Amino acid sequence: MAIENGAWIMRGLDWNDPYRIRSWQELIRWVDDVGFLPLFRNEIDGFSAEEHTFGPAWWSGDPEQDPWEWRQLIARSGQVAYGKFFGKKAGFISKAWFPHFANWRRDGYDFDSRWDEELASLRQKRVMDQFADKDELYSFELRRLAGFGKEGEKNFEGTVTDLQMSGYLLIRDFRQRQNKRGQPYGWPISVYATPETLWGYEHIASAYSVRPAESEELIGRQIRQHFPAADAKALRTVLGGI
């Protein structure tokens, strides 16, 4: 994604290119194959959904062709994880690879253990506490319940992004609000959940027996296998820190 003459330009494939991804289901299958995939173009050549879709279809609003709409359908499907996992930017992780991602980014800590070891902030604790008895929350509900707002805590977006980067939260869906009569209105809003709610604790913790540094190396090896341009420097930049 780039800006040219004040307009967003998407760097994708031609409509007739045989390698173009043509549906959200096809994109899920590719994520399952490669394991990790940022949404937008980045420092690693080919390592994005953008570069393998039809550029002019973005933000068209057509769920059949628009990858921006696809991300909502993919998140809702629960077949792969969607969230801000890559340098605080959005992308996808397969179910098979998410345990290694969580093991690396969590450094072996469940969130309660991270809090007990004083490695998590109070803001993060207030957010994660809301999922003790709720499977999912609209972003506006989570903001209110966790005490963010004009008179409360600041930097809600930064806090939930850091929790996604650390493997504790993901975006489970995008839904419209509902009025008192149960009718939807407005733009679709992010719905947050924990990976454990989506796929179960046993699956998410299945790589905990592996050293976090080894999970990191396995992730790098998997990405380099499919995207040879992913040298060490580019990987650090795209994957980002936590």
N, C-alpha and C positions, 0 to 999 in steps of 0.2 A: 504494500500500500504506500503510495507516494502522493505528494501534492504538486500539481503542475498547473500554473496559471490560476491558482486559487481553487482548483477542483481536485477531488480525490480520484486517483487513478489506481485501479486494481490490476496487478500484473499476473494475469491468468493465461489460459490456453485458448486457442481459437475454437469456435463452435464445432468445427468439423474434425478437430484433432482427435484421433482414436484413443489417446491417453487421457482425455478430459473426463473428470468425474461428473457423472450425469444425474445423480440423485443422492439424497441423504443416506439411504440404505447402503449405497455403494461407498460412500465416505466412511460409514461405520466399518464396513468390511476392510477398508484400507487401514483404518486406525487399528483394528484387531491384528492386522499383519505387521505394521511397523511399530506398534506399541505406543508411540508418542507423536503428537502432531500439533504444533501451534496453529492458531487460526490464520494469522497474518504473516506475510513475508518477513524474513529476518536475515541475520548474517550468514545463515547456512543455506546454500543454494538448494532449492526444491523442498525444503523442510517446512512446508506450510500447506494448509488447505487452499489458500489464495492462489498459489502458483499452479494448482491442478484443477481449477474450476474456471468457468467462463466469466471474465472480468465484468462485462456490462450487465450481468444478471444480478450483481450485488446491489442490495438495497432497492430492488425492484418491487419487493413485496409479494412476489410470486413464489409460493411455497414449493412449487415444482422445480424451480430453477435457481432461486436466490439462496446462496450459502448462508447469508445472515439469518434467514428464516430456518434453514436447516439446523443451525446450532440449537434452536429451541426444540425442534423435533428430536434431535439426538439426545439432548439433556433429558427430555421427557421420557425417552425410550428406556433409559437406565442401562443400556447395553454397553456404553462406554462412559467414562467420567468426563464432565465438562467443568471448567473453572479457570481461574487465573493461576496457572501452574508454571508458566514460563516467563521468568523475569517480570513477574507481576502483570503478565499479559495472558489473554485467554488461549485455550487450546484443549486438546483431548488426550486422554490416557486410556488405554485398553484395560479391561477388567483383569486380564492375566498379569499385566505389568504394574498395576496400581500398588500391590503389596510391597514391591521393591521401592517404588517411589515414596510410599508412606514410611517405610523403614529408614530410608536415607534421610528424608526431610525431617522426620520426627526424631532422628538420632536415637531410635530405640525407645522413646518415651511415649506412652499414652498421655493424653492431655493432663489427667489428674496427677500423674507422676511428674510431668513437666512443671505443673504449678507447685507441687510439694517441694521440688528442688529449686524453686524461685527462678525458673527459666522462662516463665510466661508472665505477661503483664496483667494487671488488674482488668484492663479493658478486654483483653482476650478471655479472661476468666468469666467476666460478666456475659460475654457473648456465648461461650460454650455452655455455661450453666443453663441457658434457655433450652438446650436440647436434652436435658435430663429427663423430661417428661413429654417432649414433643418431637415427633419424627421430622418435621419440616416447618419452616417459617418463611412467610413473605419477608422481603428485606425491610419494609416499613414496620412490620410487627417486631422483627428482631431488633431493629434500631430502638423502638420504644421500650420493649421489655428489658433490654440490656442497659437502659438508662442513658442513651445518647440523645442529643437534641440541644435546643437553644440554651437550656439551663443545666444541662448535664454533661456527660462525657463528650469529647470531641473526636474527630477522625474515625468515624464509623467505617467509611469505605476502606481506609488504610488498614484498619484492624481486621476486617473480614478478608481482605486481600492477603494479608500476612498469614491468616489461618488457612487459606487455600494453598498458599505457597508451602506451608508446613505440612500439608496433607491431612488436616483436621476437618476441613469443610469443602464442599463442592456446590455447584449450582445444579439443583435437581430438576428445575423446570422454570418456565417463564409463564406467568398467568396474569390475567387482568384482575383488578379489584372487583368486588361485587357490592352493589348497593343494598339497601335494606330489603329490597324485594328479590334479592338473589340474582340480579341481572348484572352481567359483566360490563365494565366501562373502562376507558382509558387505555394507555399503552400496557403491554405485558411487562410484568415486574419479576425480577429474580426471586426464586424460591430456594432457600438454602437448606441443606441437610448434611449429615455426617456421612462419610463413606461407609461406616459400620451400619447405618440405617439402610443404605442402598444394597450392600452386598454381604452384610453379616460380619461380626467381629472375627470369627475364625479365618475368613478369607483375608481380611485386611491385615491381620496379625500373622499371616502364614509365612512371612519372610523375617519375622523378628529374631529367628535363630541365626540369621546371617548378619555379619558385621555391617553397620551402615555404610562404611567406606567400600565394602565389597558390592553392596547394592548400587552405589553410585557408579562403580566401575562397570557393572553389568549393564546399567542404563546407557552409559556412554558407548559401550561396545555395540549394544542393540541399535542405537541411533546411527553410529558410524557404518554399521553393516548396510543400512538402507540409504544413508546419505553420506557418501564419501567425503564431501566437502566439510564435514563436521570435525575440524581439528580441535585441539584442546582449548585454544583461545576462543574460538567461535562457540563451542559448547558452553564454556563458562558464561559468556555473554548472553546466550539465548536462554539457557536454563536459569540463570540468575541466582542470586543468593537469597537467604532467608533471615 
